[in-house]
Amino acid sequence: MLLLAIAAAPVLFLLVWFYFKDRFEKEPLRMLFLAFIGGCASIFIAIGLEWLWHYFGFTQGGDNLYLAFYAYVVIGFSEEISKYIFVRRILSKSYVDEPYDGILYSVVVSLGFAFIENVFYVYQHGSGVGIMRAFTAVPAHATFAAVMGYFLAKAKFNGNYMFNTLLGIGGAVILHGSYDYFLFLNNIPLIQLGAVVSLLLGIWLTRKAIKIHNDNSPFRAL
């Protein structure tokens, strides 16, 4: 139970934080719960995609260029497209009625993914890894999703659907891939600090995206 609590705590904290950033028109808790369950399911799609990559010989290892492909495509793209499958369906619903909802539902799906992933890691490697991931991998997943959700909301409410959708998926993949790539590099001293820079950039972009979409809420003046 302690390990489960360690795995769940950062996810719950971020769920509450993003929920209360929805300043003008709170989303139904039932819909958020279903989005979270969808996020939990999305990890199994990602596992299947990554298994396919591994089946065709794309496994972690090799030179720095190969590691970049592995980080951005095998891991980053596989995981973010798996989340997008669920987010896209949610954002097509009528109850998604303001730009911030794109960020919120994307983050909730991503945190469902992060929760299952966190459980795997904590039960495999112990509480120390869970505590470290509470300040790194879990918030990183949330920032990847916030960037995706920002652009997917623009696709829904502002037009240029394909362009904004590609920006959303691409932005999440780039952030995710950069975070993992720097973690995979262990042959250059201090290079792994690049993962921290990727996370900080994601946090900055997330805060900026939240402000922009809240400022553009149609419920702001009501």
C-alpha positions in Angstrom: 0.0 0.0 0.0 2.9 2.4 0.7 4.4 1.8 -2.7 1.0 2.4 -4.3 0.6 5.6 -2.3 4.0 6.8 -3.5 3.1 6.1 -7.1 -0.3 7.8 -6.8 0.6 10.9 -4.8 2.2 13.1 -7.5 -0.5 12.1 -10.0 -3.2 13.1 -7.6 -1.4 16.4 -6.7 -1.2 17.3 -10.4 -4.8 16.3 -11.1 -6.0 18.7 -8.4 -3.6 21.5 -9.5 -4.8 21.4 -13.1 -8.4 21.0 -12.1 -8.3 24.2 -10.1 -6.6 26.0 -13.0 -10.0 25.6 -14.8 -11.1 29.0 -13.6 -14.4 29.7 -15.4 -16.3 26.5 -16.2 -15.4 23.4 -14.2 -15.5 20.1 -16.0 -17.7 17.3 -14.7 -15.7 15.0 -12.4 -17.3 11.9 -14.1 -15.9 13.0 -17.5 -12.4 13.6 -15.9 -12.5 10.2 -14.3 -13.3 8.6 -17.6 -10.5 10.5 -19.3 -8.2 9.3 -16.6 -9.2 5.7 -17.2 -8.6 6.2 -20.9 -5.2 7.4 -20.0 -4.5 4.3 -18.0 -5.6 2.2 -21.0 -3.4 4.2 -23.4 -0.2 2.8 -21.9 -1.1 -0.6 -23.2 -1.3 0.8 -26.7 2.1 2.4 -26.2 3.5 -0.9 -24.9 2.2 -2.7 -28.1 3.7 0.0 -30.4 7.1 -0.2 -28.6 7.0 -4.0 -28.8 6.6 -3.7 -32.5 9.6 -1.4 -32.8 11.6 -3.9 -30.7 10.4 -6.8 -32.9 11.8 -5.1 -35.9 15.1 -4.5 -34.2 14.8 -1.0 -32.8 16.1 -1.5 -29.3 17.8 1.0 -26.9 21.5 1.2 -27.6 24.0 2.3 -30.3 25.5 5.7 -31.1 24.1 9.1 -30.2 22.2 9.4 -33.4 20.5 6.1 -33.0 19.6 6.9 -29.4 18.0 10.1 -30.7 15.8 8.0 -33.0 15.0 5.7 -30.2 14.1 8.5 -27.8 12.0 10.6 -30.2 10.3 8.0 -32.3 10.3 4.6 -30.5 9.5 6.1 -27.1 8.3 9.7 -27.6 6.1 9.2 -30.6 4.7 5.8 -29.5 3.6 7.1 -26.1 2.3 10.5 -27.2 0.3 9.1 -30.1 -1.2 6.5 -27.8 -2.4 9.3 -25.5 -3.6 11.4 -28.5 -6.0 8.5 -29.6 -8.0 9.1 -26.4 -7.6 12.8 -26.2 -8.8 13.3 -29.8 -12.0 11.4 -29.0 -12.7 13.4 -25.8 -12.1 16.8 -27.4 -14.7 16.0 -30.1 -17.4 16.0 -27.5 -19.8 19.0 -26.9 -19.0 19.3 -23.2 -15.5 20.5 -24.3 -16.6 24.1 -24.6 -13.6 26.3 -23.8 -9.9 26.3 -24.8 -8.6 25.3 -21.4 -10.5 22.1 -21.6 -8.1 20.9 -24.3 -5.2 21.3 -21.8 -7.1 19.8 -18.9 -8.3 16.6 -20.7 -5.0 16.1 -22.3 -3.2 16.3 -19.0 -5.8 14.0 -17.3 -5.3 11.4 -20.0 -1.5 11.7 -19.7 -1.6 11.4 -15.9 -3.6 8.2 -16.2 -0.7 7.0 -18.4 1.9 8.2 -15.9 0.0 6.6 -13.0 0.2 3.1 -14.5 3.8 3.7 -15.6 4.7 4.9 -12.1 3.2 1.8 -10.5 5.3 -0.4 -12.7 8.5 1.5 -11.8 7.8 1.8 -8.1 7.0 -1.9 -7.7 10.1 -2.9 -9.8 12.6 -0.4 -8.3 11.3 0.7 -4.9 10.2 3.8 -3.1 13.3 5.8 -3.9 12.6 5.7 -7.6 9.0 6.6 -6.9 10.0 9.7 -5.0 12.5 10.8 -7.7 9.8 10.3 -10.4 7.4 12.5 -8.4 9.6 15.5 -9.2 10.7 14.4 -12.7 8.9 11.9 -14.9 5.3 12.5 -13.7 5.3 16.3 -14.1 7.1 15.8 -17.4 4.2 13.8 -18.7 1.9 16.5 -17.6 3.8 19.2 -19.4 4.0 17.1 -22.6 0.3 16.8 -22.5 -0.3 20.5 -21.8 1.6 21.5 -24.9 -0.4 18.9 -26.9 -3.7 20.1 -25.4 -2.9 23.7 -26.1 -2.7 23.1 -29.8 -5.5 20.6 -30.0 -7.8 23.2 -28.4 -6.7 25.7 -31.0 -7.5 23.1 -33.6 -11.0 22.7 -32.2 -11.8 26.4 -31.5 -9.6 28.4 -33.8 -9.5 26.3 -37.0 -6.4 25.2 -39.0 -7.3 21.7 -37.7 -4.5 19.7 -39.3 -1.8 22.2 -38.7 -2.6 22.7 -35.0 -3.0 19.0 -34.5 0.4 18.3 -36.0 1.9 21.1 -33.8 0.3 19.5 -30.7 1.5 16.0 -31.4 4.9 17.2 -32.6 5.4 19.5 -29.6 4.7 16.7 -27.2 6.9 14.3 -29.0 9.8 16.8 -29.2 9.6 17.6 -25.4 9.2 13.9 -24.5 12.0 12.8 -26.9 14.4 15.5 -25.6 13.7 14.5 -22.0 14.4 10.8 -22.7 17.3 11.5 -25.0 19.3 13.3 -22.4 18.6 10.6 -19.9 19.8 7.9 -22.3 23.1 9.8 -22.9 25.5 8.5 -20.2 28.8 9.0 -22.2 29.1 12.8 -21.7 29.5 14.3 -18.2 26.5 16.2 -16.9 24.7 15.8 -20.2 21.7 14.3 -18.4 21.0 17.8 -16.9 19.5 18.4 -20.4 16.5 16.4 -19.2 16.0 18.9 -16.4 16.2 21.7 -18.9 13.6 19.9 -21.0 11.3 19.6 -18.0 11.7 23.3 -17.0 11.0 24.3 -20.6 7.8 22.2 -20.5 6.8 23.8 -17.2 7.3 27.3 -18.6 5.3 26.4 -21.7 2.5 24.9 -19.7 2.1 27.9 -17.5 2.0 30.2 -20.5 -0.5 27.9 -22.3 -2.8 27.9 -19.3 -2.8 31.7 -19.1 -3.5 32.1 -22.8 -6.4 29.7 -22.9 -8.0 30.9 -19.7 -7.7 34.5 -21.0 -9.6 33.3 -24.1 -12.4 31.5 -22.3 -15.8 32.5 -23.6 -17.0 32.2 -19.9 -14.5 34.8 -18.7 -16.9 37.7 -18.9 -19.9 35.9 -17.5 
